[in-house]
Amino acid sequence: MIIGIPSETKPGENRVAMVPDNVRTMIKKGAQFLLESGAGIKAGYRDADYEAAGAELTNDRKAIFERSDIILQVQSFGANQENGARDAELLRAEQLVIGMMDPLTNPSAISSLATSGASLLALELVPRISRAQSMDVLSSMATLAGYKSVLLAATAVPRMFPMLMTAAGTLTPARVLVMGAGVAGLQACATAKRLGGIVEAYDVRPAAQEQIISVGAKPIVLDLDTVESEGSGGYAKDQSEEFLARQRELMTAVVSEQDIVITTAAVPGSKSPILVTDEMVKAMRAGSVIVDLAAERGGNCELTESGKTIEVHDVTIIGPENIPSSLAFHASQMYGKNLETLLNLILDDDGQIAMDRSDEIISDTLVADAGEIPHPTIRSLLGLSDLGKQLKSESAGLDASEQDKPKEPN
């Protein structure tokens, strides 16, 4: 069993799918590794580190796809729209590709890739169940994004975070509001609190209040009906425009008191909800900072420009892209461990692929398989009929045709 790790080709991507420690562990379990030279250097891992772990290195990217049974990537195909098509031409039937593929936003990429006959596991779809926590790359990367968002804000805001008693007078602490108390939001709360800020957080899900308190922040409670606010997997659901309008009205007074606002609210496969309007930005203090972690999905702030830092109404608005890549050493370490755990589920004791398609983790992440698109959500996005009904119909058609055939003589 050969596992291939090509270097990442999406612009700005510094991570690598596995670090030497992951390679060393999987080799002990019978796997072989073929790594593209330089794949880990931007993350702080040299070729020599991988060779010492037992991997074979090559400069021939094509050979990695030709020889490998499993391909591991960070930004794969649908998530790498700039350069992913080059690799798509190298796929072959019965090959397994594992990586982030942005299937809910770009299902057409999955459709075109399915024709290769390769099987694709999209890591964004790992279910949020206890058994899959160690495979959840979104949570791993969100942890890093939440941490770094506070550092970005601390660099941009013209004040210190902590309160200080000095001979020159008392310095008041920075006020920080985190909007969205998922993994990224909670990590942002914890980081801002450690820096000495006065931290408040808001999440539409009532269940998040206890989590906000647990990291040292104060929950903001608005007069809204939030009973139906939480969807499957612990994610927030899409809300009506009436609900969002009322939410924005109530939040204006809260936002106007803040020095820093960090927004993290995202709904998988959907445009990010607008939480901070132009009017709310106008109400903020001069020199305030907004860090919009949802910038790549359209942004939680109405004025955010993805990949840019702008100043509007005397407020700095930062719309960062791919924050985990800026922390590539630890991001790769966490991502690699997630993949290592997933591979342990996929491979048997002899290091061969033994993928149980009835397993919830596999069925929820398998978006293409042997020329089919088995994932019901992806099929729905593509306008395809339910696969189960389709197979049943085809089976019924086959049975009917078999009945029409003359019987073979005994």
DRENDO-1510 file (C-alpha; in Angstrom, 1 decimal, always signed):
<recs>
REC; n; res; u; v; w
REC; 1; MET; +0.0; +0.0; +0.0 .
REC; 2; ILE; +1.6; +3.3; -1.2 .
REC; 3; ILE; +0.4; +6.6; +0.2 .
REC; 4; GLY; +1.3; +9.6; -1.9 .
REC; 5; ILE; +1.7; +13.1; -0.5 .
REC; 6; PRO; +2.2; +15.7; -3.3 .
REC; 7; SER; +3.1; +19.3; -2.5 .
REC; 8; GLU; +0.3; +21.8; -2.2 .
REC; 9; THR; -0.4; +23.9; -5.3 .
REC; 10; LYS; -3.1; +26.3; -4.1 .
REC; 11; PRO; -1.6; +29.8; -3.9 .
REC; 12; GLY; -0.8; +30.8; -0.3 .
REC; 13; GLU; -1.1; +27.2; +1.0 .
REC; 14; ASN; +1.9; +26.4; +3.3 .
REC; 15; ARG; +0.6; +23.3; +5.0 .
REC; 16; VAL; +1.5; +19.7; +4.2 .
REC; 17; ALA; -0.9; +16.7; +4.6 .
REC; 18; MET; +1.3; +14.7; +7.0 .
REC; 19; VAL; +4.3; +15.5; +9.1 .
REC; 20; PRO; +7.3; +13.1; +9.6 .
REC; 21; ASP; +5.9; +11.7; +12.9 .
REC; 22; ASN; +2.6; +10.7; +11.1 .
REC; 23; VAL; +4.6; +9.0; +8.3 .
REC; 24; ARG; +6.7; +7.1; +10.8 .
REC; 25; THR; +3.7; +5.8; +12.7 .
REC; 26; MET; +1.9; +4.7; +9.5 .
REC; 27; ILE; +5.0; +3.0; +8.2 .
REC; 28; LYS; +5.1; +0.8; +11.3 .
REC; 29; LYS; +1.6; -0.3; +10.4 .
REC; 30; GLY; +2.6; -1.5; +7.0 .
REC; 31; ALA; +2.2; +1.6; +4.7 .
REC; 32; GLN; +4.7; +3.0; +2.3 .
REC; 33; PHE; +5.0; +6.7; +1.6 .
REC; 34; LEU; +5.9; +8.5; -1.6 .
REC; 35; LEU; +6.4; +12.3; -1.0 .
REC; 36; GLU; +7.1; +15.1; -3.4 .
REC; 37; SER; +10.3; +16.8; -2.6 .
REC; 38; GLY; +9.8; +20.1; -0.8 .
REC; 39; ALA; +6.2; +19.3; +0.2 .
REC; 40; GLY; +6.8; +20.1; +3.8 .
REC; 41; ILE; +9.4; +22.8; +3.7 .
REC; 42; LYS; +7.0; +25.8; +4.0 .
REC; 43; ALA; +5.5; +24.2; +7.1 .
REC; 44; GLY; +9.0; +23.7; +8.7 .
REC; 45; TYR; +9.6; +20.1; +7.7 .
REC; 46; ARG; +12.6; +19.2; +5.6 .
REC; 47; ASP; +12.9; +16.4; +3.1 .
REC; 48; ALA; +15.6; +14.9; +5.3 .
REC; 49; ASP; +13.0; +14.7; +8.1 .
REC; 50; TYR; +10.7; +12.6; +5.9 .
REC; 51; GLU; +13.5; +10.4; +4.7 .
REC; 52; ALA; +14.5; +9.7; +8.3 .
REC; 53; ALA; +10.9; +8.7; +9.0 .
REC; 54; GLY; +11.1; +6.2; +6.1 .
REC; 55; ALA; +9.4; +8.0; +3.2 .
REC; 56; GLU; +10.6; +7.9; -0.4 .
REC; 57; LEU; +11.0; +11.3; -2.1 .
REC; 58; THR; +10.6; +12.2; -5.7 .
REC; 59; ASN; +10.6; +15.3; -7.9 .
REC; 60; ASP; +8.1; +13.6; -10.3 .
REC; 61; ARG; +4.6; +14.7; -9.2 .
REC; 62; LYS; +3.0; +12.6; -11.9 .
REC; 63; ALA; +4.7; +9.5; -10.5 .
REC; 64; ILE; +3.1; +10.1; -7.2 .
REC; 65; PHE; -0.3; +9.8; -8.7 .
REC; 66; GLU; +0.6; +6.9; -10.9 .
REC; 67; ARG; +2.1; +4.8; -8.1 .
REC; 68; SER; +0.0; +5.7; -5.1 .
REC; 69; ASP; -3.0; +3.8; -3.9 .
REC; 70; ILE; -4.0; +6.7; -1.6 .
REC; 71; ILE; -3.4; +10.4; -2.2 .
REC; 72; LEU; -3.4; +12.8; +0.8 .
REC; 73; GLN; -3.8; +16.5; +0.3 .
REC; 74; VAL; -4.7; +19.6; +2.3 .
REC; 75; GLN; -6.5; +21.7; -0.4 .
REC; 76; SER; -7.6; +19.1; -2.9 .
REC; 77; PHE; -9.5; +19.6; -6.2 .
REC; 78; GLY; -12.7; +21.5; -5.5 .
REC; 79; ALA; -10.9; +23.5; -2.8 .
REC; 80; ASN; -8.0; +24.2; -5.1 .
REC; 81; GLN; -9.8; +25.7; -8.1 .
REC; 82; GLU; -6.6; +27.5; -9.3 .
REC; 83; ASN; -4.5; +24.4; -9.9 .
REC; 84; GLY; -6.5; +21.3; -9.0 .
REC; 85; ALA; -7.5; +20.5; -12.5 .
REC; 86; ARG; -3.9; +19.5; -13.3 .
REC; 87; ASP; -4.0; +16.8; -10.7 .
REC; 88; ALA; -7.5; +15.7; -11.7 .
REC; 89; GLU; -6.1; +14.4; -15.1 .
REC; 90; LEU; -3.8; +12.1; -13.1 .
REC; 91; LEU; -6.5; +10.3; -11.2 .
REC; 92; ARG; -7.3; +6.7; -11.9 .
REC; 93; ALA; -10.0; +4.1; -11.0 .
REC; 94; GLU; -9.8; +2.5; -7.5 .
REC; 95; GLN; -7.5; +5.2; -6.2 .
REC; 96; LEU; -8.5; +6.9; -3.0 .
REC; 97; VAL; -8.0; +10.6; -2.5 .
REC; 98; ILE; -8.4; +12.2; +0.9 .
REC; 99; GLY; -8.4; +16.0; +1.5 .
REC; 100; MET; -10.5; +19.2; +1.8 .
REC; 101; MET; -12.6; +19.5; -1.4 .
REC; 102; ASP; -15.2; +22.2; -0.5 .
REC; 103; PRO; -18.0; +19.9; -1.9 .
REC; 104; LEU; -21.0; +21.9; -0.6 .
REC; 105; THR; -19.8; +25.0; -2.3 .
REC; 106; ASN; -18.4; +23.4; -5.4 .
REC; 107; PRO; -20.3; +20.2; -6.1 .
REC; 108; SER; -19.7; +20.4; -9.8 .
REC; 109; ALA; -16.0; +19.6; -9.2 .
REC; 110; ILE; -17.0; +16.4; -7.5 .
REC; 111; SER; -19.2; +15.5; -10.4 .
REC; 112; SER; -16.4; +15.9; -12.9 .
REC; 113; LEU; -13.9; +14.0; -10.7 .
REC; 114; ALA; -16.3; +11.1; -10.3 .
REC; 115; THR; -15.8; +10.1; -13.9 .
REC; 116; SER; -12.2; +9.1; -13.1 .
REC; 117; GLY; -13.5; +6.1; -11.0 .
REC; 118; ALA; -11.5; +7.3; -8.0 .
REC; 119; SER; -13.0; +7.4; -4.6 .
REC; 120; LEU; -13.0; +10.8; -2.8 .
REC; 121; LEU; -13.2; +11.5; +0.9 .
REC; 122; ALA; -14.0; +15.2; +1.6 .
REC; 123; LEU; -12.8; +16.0; +5.1 .
REC; 124; GLU; -15.1; +19.0; +5.6 .
REC; 125; LEU; -17.9; +16.5; +5.9 .
REC; 126; VAL; -16.5; +14.4; +8.8 .
REC; 127; PRO; -19.5; +14.1; +11.1 .
REC; 128; ARG; -19.4; +15.9; +14.5 .
REC; 129; ILE; -19.8; +12.8; +16.6 .
REC; 130; SER; -17.7; +11.8; +19.5 .
REC; 131; ARG; -16.0; +8.9; +17.6 .
REC; 132; ALA; -14.9; +11.3; +14.8 .
REC; 133; GLN; -13.6; +14.1; +17.0 .
REC; 134; SER; -9.9; +13.1; +16.4 .
REC; 135; MET; -10.6; +13.2; +12.6 .
REC; 136; ASP; -12.3; +16.6; +12.5 .
REC; 137; VAL; -10.0; +18.8; +10.5 .
REC; 138; LEU; -12.4; +21.8; +10.5 .
REC; 139; SER; -12.3; +21.9; +14.3 .
REC; 140; SER; -8.5; +21.6; +14.3 .
REC; 141; MET; -8.1; +24.4; +11.8 .
REC; 142; ALA; -10.7; +26.6; +13.5 .
REC; 143; THR; -8.8; +26.3; +16.8 .
REC; 144; LEU; -5.8; +27.9; +15.0 .
REC; 145; ALA; -7.9; +30.6; +13.3 .
REC; 146; GLY; -9.5; +31.6; +16.5 .
REC; 147; TYR; -6.1; +32.0; +18.2 .
REC; 148; LYS; -4.6; +34.0; +15.3 .
REC; 149; SER; -7.6; +36.3; +14.9 .
REC; 150; VAL; -6.9; +37.8; +18.3 .
REC; 151; LEU; -3.2; +38.3; +17.4 .
REC; 152; LEU; -4.2; +40.1; +14.2 .
REC; 153; ALA; -6.6; +42.3; +16.2 .
REC; 154; ALA; -3.9; +43.0; +18.8 .
REC; 155; THR; -1.5; +44.1; +16.1 .
REC; 156; ALA; -4.0; +46.4; +14.4 .
REC; 157; VAL; -5.8; +48.0; +17.4 .
REC; 158; PRO; -4.1; +51.2; +18.8 .
REC; 159; ARG; -4.3; +50.0; +22.4 .
REC; 160; MET; -3.1; +47.3; +24.8 .
REC; 161; PHE; -5.4; +44.5; +25.9 .
REC; 162; PRO; -4.7; +44.4; +29.6 .
REC; 163; MET; -5.5; +47.0; +32.3 .
REC; 164; LEU; -2.3; +48.5; +33.7 .
REC; 165; MET; -1.7; +50.6; +36.7 .
REC; 166; THR; +1.3; +52.9; +35.9 .
REC; 167; ALA; +2.9; +56.0; +37.1 .
REC; 168; ALA; +1.5; +57.7; +34.1 .
REC; 169; GLY; -2.0; +56.7; +35.0 .
REC; 170; THR; -4.3; +53.7; +34.6 .
REC; 171; LEU; -4.7; +52.1; +31.2 .
REC; 172; THR; -8.1; +50.7; +30.6 .
REC; 173; PRO; -8.4; +47.2; +29.2 .
REC; 174; ALA; -9.6; +46.5; +25.6 .
REC; 175; ARG; -13.1; +45.4; +25.2 .
REC; 176; VAL; -13.5; +42.4; +22.9 .
REC; 177; LEU; -16.7; +41.0; +21.4 .
REC; 178; VAL; -16.6; +37.6; +19.7 .
REC; 179; MET; -19.6; +36.8; +17.5 .
REC; 180; GLY; -20.1; +33.1; +17.0 .
REC; 181; ALA; -19.1; +30.6; +19.8 .
REC; 182; GLY; -18.0; +27.6; +17.8 .
REC; 183; VAL; -14.5; +26.2; +18.0 .
REC; 184; ALA; -12.9; +29.3; +16.5 .
REC; 185; GLY; -15.0; +31.7; +18.6 .
REC; 186; LEU; -14.2; +29.9; +21.9 .
REC; 187; GLN; -10.5; +29.9; +21.1 .
REC; 188; ALA; -10.7; +33.6; +20.3 .
REC; 189; CYS; -12.4; +34.2; +23.6 .
REC; 190; ALA; -9.8; +32.2; +25.5 .
REC; 191; THR; -6.9; +34.0; +23.8 .
REC; 192; ALA; -8.3; +37.5; +24.3 .
REC; 193; LYS; -9.0; +36.7; +27.9 .
REC; 194; ARG; -5.4; +35.5; +28.4 .
REC; 195; LEU; -4.1; +38.8; +26.9 .
REC; 196; GLY; -6.2; +40.7; +29.5 .
REC; 197; GLY; -9.1; +41.9; +27.6 .
REC; 198; ILE; -12.7; +42.3; +28.8 .
REC; 199; VAL; -14.3; +39.6; +26.6 .
REC; 200; GLU; -17.9; +39.1; +25.7 .
REC; 201; ALA; -19.4; +36.7; +23.2 .
REC; 202; TYR; -22.6; +36.1; +21.3 .
REC; 203; ASP; -24.0; +33.0; +19.7 .
REC; 204; VAL; -27.5; +32.4; +18.4 .
REC; 205; ARG; -27.5; +28.9; +20.0 .
REC; 206; PRO; -28.6; +29.0; +23.6 .
REC; 207; ALA; -26.5; +26.0; +24.4 .
REC; 208; ALA; -23.4; +28.0; +23.7 .
REC; 209; GLN; -23.8; +30.2; +26.7 .
REC; 210; GLU; -22.3; +27.6; +29.1 .
REC; 211; GLN; -19.3; +27.1; +26.7 .
REC; 212; ILE; -18.7; +30.9; +26.6 .
REC; 213; ILE; -18.6; +31.1; +30.3 .
REC; 214; SER; -16.2; +28.2; +30.5 .
REC; 215; VAL; -13.5; +30.1; +28.6 .
REC; 216; GLY; -13.8; +33.2; +30.8 .
REC; 217; ALA; -16.1; +35.3; +28.6 .
REC; 218; LYS; -19.4; +36.9; +29.3 .
REC; 219; PRO; -22.3; +35.7; +27.1 .
REC; 220; ILE; -24.4; +38.4; +25.4 .
REC; 221; VAL; -28.1; +37.5; +25.6 .
REC; 222; LEU; -30.5; +39.2; +23.1 .
REC; 223; ASP; -34.3; +39.2; +23.2 .
REC; 224; LEU; -34.7; +36.8; +20.3 .
REC; 225; ASP; -36.5; +33.4; +19.8 .
REC; 226; THR; -33.6; +31.0; +19.3 .
REC; 227; VAL; -35.3; +27.7; +19.9 .
REC; 228; GLU; -34.8; +26.6; +16.3 .
REC; 229; SER; -31.3; +28.1; +15.9 .
REC; 230; GLU; -29.2; +24.9; +16.0 .
REC; 231; GLY; -28.9; +22.4; +13.2 .
REC; 232; SER; -27.3; +19.0; +12.9 .
REC; 233; GLY; -23.7; +18.6; +14.1 .
REC; 234; GLY; -23.9; +21.6; +16.4 .
REC; 235; TYR; -23.8; +24.1; +13.6 .
REC; 236; ALA; -26.0; +27.2; +13.5 .
REC; 237; LYS; -28.9; +27.0; +11.0 .
REC; 238; ASP; -29.8; +29.5; +8.3 .
REC; 239; GLN; -32.1; +32.1; +9.9 .
REC; 240; SER; -34.9; +34.2; +8.3 .
REC; 241; GLU; -34.2; +37.7; +7.2 .
REC; 242; GLU; -36.7; +39.0; +9.8 .
REC; 243; PHE; -34.7; +37.2; +12.5 .
REC; 244; LEU; -31.4; +38.6; +11.2 .
REC; 245; ALA; -32.7; +42.1; +11.0 .
REC; 246; ARG; -33.9; +42.1; +14.6 .
REC; 247; GLN; -30.6; +40.5; +15.7 .
REC; 248; ARG; -28.6; +43.3; +13.9 .
REC; 249; GLU; -30.8; +46.0; +15.5 .
REC; 250; LEU; -30.1; +44.6; +19.0 .
REC; 251; MET; -26.4; +44.1; +18.4 .
REC; 252; THR; -25.8; +47.7; +17.3 .
REC; 253; ALA; -25.7; +49.0; +20.9 .
REC; 254; VAL; -23.4; +46.1; +21.9 .
REC; 255; VAL; -21.0; +46.6; +19.0 .
REC; 256; SER; -20.7; +50.3; +19.6 .
REC; 257; GLU; -19.0; +49.7; +23.0 .
REC; 258; GLN; -16.3; +47.4; +21.7 .
REC; 259; ASP; -12.7; +48.1; +20.7 .
REC; 260; ILE; -12.4; +44.8; +18.9 .
REC; 261; VAL; -15.0; +42.6; +17.2 .
REC; 262; ILE; -14.1; +39.1; +15.9 .
REC; 263; THR; -16.8; +37.4; +13.8 .
REC; 264; THR; -16.7; +33.7; +13.2 .
REC; 265; ALA; -20.3; +32.7; +12.2 .
REC; 266; ALA; -20.5; +30.3; +9.3 .
REC; 267; VAL; -23.2; +27.9; +7.9 .
REC; 268; PRO; -21.7; +25.0; +5.9 .
REC; 269; GLY; -22.3; +25.4; +2.2 .
REC; 270; SER; -24.0; +28.8; +2.6 .
REC; 271; LYS; -22.9; +32.4; +2.3 .
REC; 272; SER; -21.9; +33.8; +5.7 .
REC; 273; PRO; -24.7; +35.7; +7.5 .
REC; 274; ILE; -24.3; +39.4; +7.8 .
REC; 275; LEU; -23.9; +40.2; +11.5 .
REC; 276; VAL; -22.2; +43.6; +11.3 .
REC; 277; THR; -23.8; +46.2; +9.1 .
REC; 278; ASP; -22.5; +49.5; +7.7 .
REC; 279; GLU; -24.5; +51.3; +10.3 .
REC; 280; MET; -23.0; +49.2; +13.1 .
REC; 281; VAL; -19.5; +50.0; +11.9 .
REC; 282; LYS; -20.4; +53.7; +11.9 .
REC; 283; ALA; -21.4; +53.4; +15.5 .
REC; 284; MET; -18.0; +51.9; +16.6 .
REC; 285; ARG; -15.3; +53.9; +18.2 .
REC; 286; ALA; -12.5; +55.4; +16.0 .
REC; 287; GLY; -9.6; +53.0; +15.9 .
REC; 288; SER; -11.7; +50.0; +16.5 .
REC; 289; VAL; -10.9; +46.7; +14.7 .
REC; 290; ILE; -13.0; +44.0; +13.1 .
REC; 291; VAL; -11.5; +40.7; +12.3 .
REC; 292; ASP; -13.9; +38.7; +10.0 .
REC; 293; LEU; -13.0; +35.0; +10.0 .
REC; 294; ALA; -15.9; +34.4; +7.7 .
REC; 295; ALA; -14.4; +36.6; +5.0 .
REC; 296; GLU; -13.8; +33.7; +2.5 .
REC; 297; ARG; -17.5; +33.0; +2.6 .
REC; 298; GLY; -18.6; +36.5; +1.9 .
REC; 299; GLY; -18.0; +37.8; +5.4 .
REC; 300; ASN; -20.0; +38.5; +8.5 .
REC; 301; CYS; -19.4; +42.2; +8.2 .
REC; 302; GLU; -21.2; +43.9; +5.3 .
REC; 303; LEU; -18.0; +45.9; +4.4 .
REC; 304; THR; -15.5; +43.1; +4.5 .
REC; 305; GLU; -13.2; +42.5; +1.5 .
REC; 306; SER; -11.8; +39.0; +1.5 .
REC; 307; GLY; -8.0; +39.0; +1.6 .
REC; 308; LYS; -7.8; +42.7; +2.4 .
REC; 309; THR; -7.4; +45.1; +5.3 .
REC; 310; ILE; -9.4; +48.2; +4.8 .
REC; 311; GLU; -10.4; +51.2; +6.8 .
REC; 312; VAL; -14.0; +52.4; +6.8 .
REC; 313; HIS; -15.6; +55.0; +9.2 .
REC; 314; ASP; -12.3; +55.1; +11.0 .
REC; 315; VAL; -12.6; +51.4; +11.8 .
REC; 316; THR; -10.0; +48.8; +10.5 .
REC; 317; ILE; -11.7; +45.8; +8.9 .
REC; 318; ILE; -9.5; +42.7; +8.4 .
REC; 319; GLY; -10.7; +40.0; +6.0 .
REC; 320; PRO; -8.1; +37.2; +6.3 .
REC; 321; GLU; -7.9; +34.2; +4.0 .
REC; 322; ASN; -6.6; +30.8; +5.0 .
REC; 323; ILE; -5.4; +31.7; +8.5 .
REC; 324; PRO; -4.3; +28.1; +9.4 .
REC; 325; SER; -1.7; +28.3; +6.6 .
REC; 326; SER; +0.0; +31.2; +8.5 .
REC; 327; LEU; +0.5; +28.7; +11.3 .
REC; 328; ALA; +1.6; +25.9; +9.0 .
REC; 329; PHE; +3.9; +24.0; +11.4 .
REC; 330; HIS; +1.2; +23.3; +14.0 .
REC; 331; ALA; -1.6; +23.3; +11.4 .
REC; 332; SER; +0.1; +20.5; +9.5 .
REC; 333; GLN; +0.8; +18.6; +12.8 .
REC; 334; MET; -2.9; +18.7; +13.7 .
REC; 335; TYR; -4.1; +18.0; +10.1 .
REC; 336; GLY; -1.7; +15.1; +9.9 .
REC; 337; LYS; -3.0; +13.6; +13.1 .
REC; 338; ASN; -6.6; +13.9; +11.9 .
REC; 339; LEU; -5.6; +12.0; +8.7 .
REC; 340; GLU; -3.6; +9.4; +10.7 .
REC; 341; THR; -6.7; +8.6; +12.8 .
REC; 342; LEU; -8.9; +8.4; +9.7 .
REC; 343; LEU; -6.4; +6.1; +7.9 .
REC; 344; ASN; -6.5; +3.8; +10.9 .
REC; 345; LEU; -10.2; +3.5; +10.3 .
REC; 346; ILE; -9.7; +2.8; +6.6 .
REC; 347; LEU; -6.8; +0.4; +6.6 .
REC; 348; ASP; -6.8; -3.2; +7.9 .
REC; 349; ASP; -4.1; -4.8; +10.0 .
REC; 350; ASP; -2.0; -5.5; +6.9 .
REC; 351; GLY; -2.1; -1.9; +5.8 .
REC; 352; GLN; -4.5; -2.5; +2.9 .
REC; 353; ILE; -7.6; -0.5; +2.1 .
REC; 354; ALA; -10.6; -2.0; +3.8 .
REC; 355; MET; -13.1; +0.9; +3.7 .
REC; 356; ASP; -16.4; +0.0; +5.4 .
REC; 357; ARG; -18.9; +2.1; +3.4 .
REC; 358; SER; -21.6; +1.5; +6.0 .
REC; 359; ASP; -19.6; +3.2; +8.7 .
REC; 360; GLU; -21.1; +6.7; +9.4 .
REC; 361; ILE; -17.8; +8.5; +9.2 .
REC; 362; ILE; -17.1; +6.9; +5.8 .
REC; 363; SER; -20.6; +7.3; +4.4 .
REC; 364; ASP; -20.7; +11.0; +5.4 .
REC; 365; THR; -17.4; +11.9; +3.8 .
REC; 366; LEU; -17.5; +9.7; +0.7 .
REC; 367; VAL; -18.5; +12.0; -2.1 .
REC; 368; ALA; -17.4; +9.9; -5.1 .
REC; 369; ASP; -16.9; +6.2; -5.4 .
REC; 370; ALA; -16.2; +4.0; -8.5 .
REC; 371; GLY; -17.9; +6.4; -10.9 .
REC; 372; GLU; -20.9; +7.1; -8.6 .
REC; 373; ILE; -21.7; +10.1; -6.4 .
REC; 374; PRO; -23.2; +8.3; -3.3 .
REC; 375; HIS; -23.5; +11.3; -1.0 .
REC; 376; PRO; -27.2; +12.4; -0.8 .
REC; 377; THR; -26.5; +16.0; -0.1 .
REC; 378; ILE; -24.0; +16.3; -3.1 .
REC; 379; ARG; -26.5; +14.5; -5.3 .
REC; 380; SER; -29.2; +16.9; -4.3 .
REC; 381; LEU; -27.0; +20.0; -5.0 .
REC; 382; LEU; -26.3; +18.5; -8.4 .
REC; 383; GLY; -29.9; +17.9; -9.1 .
REC; 384; LEU; -29.5; +14.1; -9.3 .
REC; 385; SER; -32.0; +11.6; -8.1 .
REC; 386; ASP; -31.6; +9.6; -4.9 .
REC; 387; LEU; -29.0; +7.0; -5.6 .
REC; 388; GLY; -30.8; +4.3; -3.5 .
REC; 389; LYS; -34.0; +4.7; -5.6 .
REC; 390; GLN; -31.9; +4.8; -8.8 .
REC; 391; LEU; -30.1; +1.6; -8.0 .
REC; 392; LYS; -33.4; +0.0; -7.0 .
REC; 393; SER; -34.9; +1.1; -10.3 .
REC; 394; GLU; -32.0; -0.2; -12.3 .
REC; 395; SER; -32.2; -3.5; -10.4 .
REC; 396; ALA; -35.9; -3.8; -11.2 .
REC; 397; GLY; -35.2; -3.0; -14.8 .
REC; 398; LEU; -32.5; -5.7; -14.9 .
REC; 399; ASP; -34.9; -8.3; -13.3 .
REC; 400; ALA; -37.5; -7.5; -16.0 .
REC; 401; SER; -35.0; -7.9; -18.8 .
REC; 402; GLU; -33.8; -11.2; -17.3 .
REC; 403; GLN; -37.4; -12.4; -17.3 .
REC; 404; ASP; -37.7; -11.7; -21.0 .
REC; 405; LYS; -34.7; -13.9; -21.8 .
REC; 406; PRO; -35.3; -17.5; -22.9 .
REC; 407; LYS; -34.4; -20.0; -20.2 .
REC; 408; GLU; -31.3; -22.0; -20.7 .
REC; 409; PRO; -31.9; -25.7; -21.1 .
REC; 410; ASN; -31.2; -27.8; -18.1 .
</recs>
